[in-house]
Amino acid sequence: MRETGRQPVEERHIVQAEPSLEAASLSGLDLFNGLPASCLQAIEERSKVREFPAGHVFFRTGESGKVLFLLEKGAVQTFRPSVRKKLIIAELKPPAVFGEMGCVGRGIYHCCAQATKPSRIRIISRPDLDALLEQHPTIIRRLLDLVSDRFVRVLMDLDATSFQHLIPRLAGLLLEKADGDLVRNMTHEELAQHLRVYRESATAALGELKKAGIIEVKRRQIRILHRTRLERAARE
């Protein structure tokens, strides 16, 4: 994947944020739920908030982790790359945590993370996180729960990829991504990445739905012509 705007975290411009706004976003994360206000304030003071452009790569598979990332604004995608396609693990919206694998065990990232929109990220260093874990060990369990939940979700998706027919999954994805009756700005390659199949397979499945008169396919735009039939296809 082409690397866009990637710079070492230390070289990015620090953005000062309003304390009350950031404390509210921290408390909205399950990871920090129930922590005293003084603890949230300490996290806020010791962490850094930075703005990153769309396309910025935060880390790659196999790199060592040194920080925990908190998504406060924008969108981030985590994925596993391969030669012909990539396996999308999660598409994160704020508030969300990512980079947790860099803070447990050997501290090695097993996926890549990239901003898909201009994003505001709070960065907590590993030493500060370790100090927080000593004071509030319940966060350790929550971190492990987060790792476990995401691992199970990927396994379930892979199971669906292996055993569920492609057209129902494509129909469900189109319904999920539709704004009204339009799915905008998604290429065949991007649809294939979400479905965890090759682009040729996604194109063939789109062709079947188009041949049946259920959708209309144009450049970076898919129009749903018969929503009821598409919903039926997603259930079959």
C-alpha positions in Angstrom: 0.0 0.0 0.0 1.2 3.5 -0.8 2.4 5.3 2.3 0.9 8.8 2.5 2.1 11.4 4.9 3.7 9.0 7.3 6.0 10.7 9.8 7.4 9.6 13.2 4.9 10.4 15.9 7.4 12.6 17.7 7.7 15.0 14.6 4.0 15.8 14.4 2.5 19.1 15.6 0.9 18.9 19.0 -2.6 20.3 19.2 -3.7 21.7 22.6 -7.3 20.6 23.3 -9.9 21.9 25.6 -9.6 19.8 28.9 -13.4 19.4 29.5 -14.0 18.2 25.9 -11.1 15.7 26.0 -12.1 14.4 29.5 -15.5 13.7 28.2 -14.2 11.7 25.3 -11.9 9.7 27.5 -14.8 8.8 29.9 -16.8 7.7 26.8 -14.3 4.9 26.2 -15.0 1.5 27.8 -11.3 1.2 28.6 -11.5 4.1 31.0 -15.1 3.8 32.1 -15.5 4.4 35.9 -12.1 5.8 36.5 -12.0 8.8 38.8 -12.1 12.3 37.2 -8.6 13.0 38.7 -7.3 10.0 36.8 -8.8 11.1 33.5 -7.3 14.5 34.1 -3.9 13.0 34.6 -4.2 11.0 31.4 -5.2 14.1 29.6 -2.3 16.1 30.9 0.4 13.5 30.2 -0.9 12.4 26.8 -0.5 14.3 23.5 -3.2 15.2 21.0 -2.2 15.4 17.3 -3.9 15.8 14.0 -3.1 13.4 11.1 -4.2 13.6 7.5 -6.1 10.9 5.7 -3.7 8.2 4.5 -1.4 8.5 7.4 0.0 5.1 8.5 0.3 4.8 12.3 2.0 1.4 12.3 2.6 -1.7 10.2 2.5 -5.4 10.7 5.6 -6.6 12.6 6.6 -3.2 14.1 7.1 -2.8 17.8 4.6 -0.8 19.8 5.4 2.1 22.1 2.1 3.9 22.4 -1.7 3.5 22.7 -3.8 5.4 20.3 -7.2 6.9 21.1 -9.3 8.1 18.1 -11.2 11.3 19.1 -12.2 12.5 15.6 -12.1 11.1 12.1 -11.8 7.4 11.1 -9.1 4.7 11.2 -8.9 1.4 9.5 -6.9 -1.6 10.7 -6.0 -4.4 8.3 -3.7 -7.2 7.3 -2.0 -6.7 3.9 -1.2 -9.4 1.4 0.1 -9.5 -2.2 -3.3 -9.5 -3.9 -5.7 -8.2 -1.3 -6.0 -6.9 2.3 -8.0 -8.3 5.2 -9.9 -5.5 6.9 -10.0 -6.1 10.6 -11.9 -3.0 11.8 -13.2 0.4 10.6 -13.0 2.5 13.7 -15.1 5.6 14.5 -14.6 7.8 17.6 -14.3 7.3 20.4 -12.1 4.2 19.9 -8.9 2.6 20.9 -6.3 1.0 18.6 -2.7 -0.2 18.8 -3.5 -2.3 21.8 -1.4 -5.1 20.7 1.6 -2.9 21.0 0.9 -2.6 24.7 0.5 -6.2 25.7 2.8 -9.3 25.5 5.7 -8.8 23.2 4.4 -5.4 22.0 4.3 -6.4 18.3 1.6 -5.1 16.0 -0.1 -7.9 14.0 -1.9 -5.5 11.6 -1.6 -2.1 10.0 -3.5 1.0 11.0 -4.2 3.9 8.6 -6.3 7.1 8.9 -9.1 7.0 6.3 -10.2 10.6 7.1 -8.3 13.5 8.7 -8.2 12.4 12.3 -7.5 13.7 15.8 -5.6 11.2 17.9 -4.7 11.1 21.5 -1.4 9.3 22.2 -0.5 7.6 25.5 3.1 6.5 25.9 3.9 2.9 27.1 5.5 4.1 30.3 2.5 6.3 31.2 0.1 3.4 30.3 2.1 1.0 32.5 1.9 3.5 35.4 -1.8 3.7 34.9 -2.2 -0.1 34.8 -0.4 -0.3 38.1 -2.8 2.1 39.7 -5.9 0.6 38.0 -5.3 -3.1 37.2 -8.9 -3.4 36.0 -7.7 -1.7 32.7 -5.5 -4.8 32.1 -8.6 -7.0 31.9 -10.3 -4.5 29.6 -7.3 -4.4 27.3 -7.3 -8.2 27.1 -11.1 -8.2 26.5 -10.6 -5.7 23.7 -7.9 -7.9 22.1 -10.1 -11.0 22.5 -13.2 -9.4 21.1 -11.5 -8.2 18.0 -9.8 -11.6 17.5 -13.1 -13.4 17.8 -14.8 -10.9 15.4 -12.1 -11.6 12.8 -12.5 -15.4 13.2 -16.3 -15.1 12.8 -15.9 -13.0 9.7 -13.4 -15.5 8.2 -15.8 -18.3 9.0 -18.5 -16.4 7.1 -16.1 -15.8 4.2 -15.4 -19.6 4.0 -18.9 -20.9 4.3 -21.4 -18.3 3.3 -22.3 -17.6 -0.3 -20.8 -14.4 -1.7 -24.0 -12.8 -3.2 -25.9 -12.7 0.2 -22.8 -11.1 1.8 -22.4 -8.6 -1.0 -26.1 -7.7 -0.7 -25.8 -7.2 3.0 -22.7 -5.0 2.5 -24.4 -2.8 -0.1 -27.4 -2.3 2.3 -25.0 -1.4 5.1 -23.0 1.1 3.1 -26.0 2.7 1.2 -26.9 6.3 1.7 -30.5 6.2 0.7 -30.4 4.1 -2.5 -26.8 5.0 -3.4 -23.5 3.4 -2.5 -20.9 6.1 -3.3 -17.2 6.1 -3.7 -16.5 2.3 -3.3 -14.5 0.6 -6.0 -14.8 -3.1 -6.8 -11.4 -3.5 -5.1 -12.8 -1.9 -1.9 -15.9 -4.0 -1.9 -13.7 -7.1 -2.3 -11.6 -6.0 0.7 -14.6 -5.7 2.9 -15.8 -9.1 1.7 -12.3 -10.6 2.1 -12.4 -12.0 -1.5 -10.5 -11.2 -4.7 -11.7 -8.3 -6.8 -12.7 -10.6 -9.7 -15.1 -12.4 -7.3 -16.7 -9.2 -6.1 -17.1 -8.0 -9.7 -18.7 -11.2 -10.7 -21.2 -11.0 -7.8 -22.0 -7.4 -8.7 -22.7 -8.6 -12.2 -25.2 -11.1 -11.0 -27.1 -8.5 -9.0 -27.0 -6.2 -12.0 -28.2 -8.9 -14.4 -31.1 -9.5 -12.1 -32.1 -5.8 -12.3 -31.5 -5.3 -8.5 -28.7 -2.7 -8.8 -27.2 -0.3 -11.3 -23.5 -0.1 -11.5 -21.6 3.1 -12.5 -18.2 4.5 -11.9 -17.7 4.6 -8.1 -21.4 4.5 -7.6 -24.0 1.7 -7.2 -27.7 2.5 -7.2 -30.1 0.1 -5.5 -33.1 -0.3 -7.9 -35.1 -2.8 -5.8 -34.3 -2.6 -2.1 -36.8 -5.3 -1.2 -35.2 -7.8 -3.6 -31.7 -6.8 -2.3 -32.8 -7.4 1.3 -34.2 -10.8 0.2 -30.9 -11.6 -1.5 -29.0 -10.8 1.7 -31.1 -13.3 3.7 -30.8 -16.2 1.2 
